[in-house]
Amino acid sequence: MERMFANTFKYFRNKAGLTQALVAKKAGLDQSEISKLEDGFHWPSFKTVIKMCNAIGVSSPEYN
């Protein structure tokens, strides 16, 4: 599951023309966290997923 998320996120990040560093800055995260997520070594929290989606311009799931 981690690999599927990692591959999908990386695809959309690249499609948006953004570097890991820029996504991290826009999401308020460390670049190393983005790297670990894309390598499949870290599973993000739901709040982190929302931040990452917003940073790359992809609709995020609803959160109440």
C-alpha positions in Angstrom: 0.0 0.0 0.0 2.8 2.4 0.8 4.4 1.8 -2.6 1.1 2.5 -4.3 0.7 5.8 -2.5 4.3 6.7 -3.1 4.1 6.1 -6.8 0.8 8.0 -7.2 2.0 11.0 -5.2 5.3 11.1 -7.2 3.4 10.9 -10.5 1.2 13.9 -9.6 4.1 15.9 -8.1 6.1 15.5 -11.3 3.0 16.2 -13.4 2.7 19.5 -11.5 6.3 20.3 -12.2 7.2 20.5 -8.6 10.4 19.4 -6.8 10.3 17.6 -3.5 11.8 20.7 -1.8 9.0 23.0 -3.2 6.3 20.6 -2.2 7.8 20.4 1.3 7.9 24.2 1.6 4.3 24.6 0.4 3.1 21.8 2.7 5.1 23.0 5.7 7.1 19.7 5.8 10.7 18.7 5.7 12.0 17.7 2.3 13.4 14.5 3.9 9.8 13.5 4.8 8.7 13.9 1.2 11.7 11.8 0.1 10.9 9.0 2.6 7.2 9.0 1.6 8.1 8.7 -2.1 10.6 5.9 -1.3 7.8 4.1 0.5 9.6 4.1 3.9 7.1 6.3 5.7 3.3 6.2 5.8 1.8 9.8 6.2 -0.9 10.8 8.6 -4.2 11.8 7.1 -3.4 15.5 7.9 -0.1 15.2 6.1 -1.8 13.7 3.0 -4.1 16.7 2.9 -1.2 19.1 3.1 0.6 17.2 0.4 -2.4 17.1 -1.9 -3.0 20.9 -1.4 0.7 21.5 -2.2 0.6 19.7 -5.5 -2.9 21.0 -6.5 -4.7 17.7 -6.2 -8.1 17.4 -4.6 -7.8 16.0 -1.1 -10.3 13.9 0.7 -12.8 15.6 2.9 -11.8 15.9 6.6 -14.3 16.7 9.3 
